[in-house]
Amino acid sequence: MTEDLSLFGDDESAMPPPHETGLTSIADWQVDLLRKALDARGLKSMTERQRAVEAAAGRRVDSLRALSHDEALRVLSRLGQQGSPGSDEKSAWDDRDGDTWIDKL
């Protein structure tokens, strides 16, 4: 990752309070799951990761810790629904033109 670890890192000084819409602040396990979901989508730069989280949350997010418990669950759900880029790509096997000897068996 890049130098800006405070955006989606564990920098305690950069942790704003949870958004007013949620009742409970985000848990450490949710931060870990969000990071894994972003990694699974192939999002490496902080800009890409922030855009994906903001799109799923429906608001500006400066840090994963700024999400409420409920928002984090919603973001995880939306990231999971979107799948990873290229997940709906076909393989060379699916994209073949004619039958192979295996198809003729």
Buried (B, 14 or more C-beta within 10 A) or exposed (E): EEEEEBBBBEEEEBBEEBBEEBEEBBEEEBBEBBBEBBEEBEBEEBEEBBEBBBBBBEEEBBBBBBBBBBBBBBBBEBBBEBEBEEEEEEEEEEEEEEEEEEEEE
